[in-house]
């Protein structure tokens, strides 16, 4: 099971209703065009889709693996626990998930400053 944002779920629902080719396949994502229309979407087909949208958007570095890095980094910056992130990414070991996280120097500084404020507040209240 994977948690899905409501907006993403609506997009998948729209795809199923209006764009997914008719098929006996039980999996959701299928080839929409060409000789493999209605068949399972292959890794090569997914790469082709990314190349097309990369060219349309001008985001030269966009690819499925980069999305995993962005996903992990965004969740880490939002404060998601590293063990939760490990499970969401489907890794057996937390170290495998941590290599996907790329925090900026600005984010590190902000987190450090927040932690320092908590420590100082604890010194004032905890030492009484």
Long-range contacts (C-beta under 8 A, 24 or more apart in sequence): 2-88, 3-88, 68-100, 69-100, 69-102, 71-100, 72-97, 72-100, 72-101, 73-100, 73-101, 73-102, 73-103, 76-101, 76-103, 77-103, 77-107
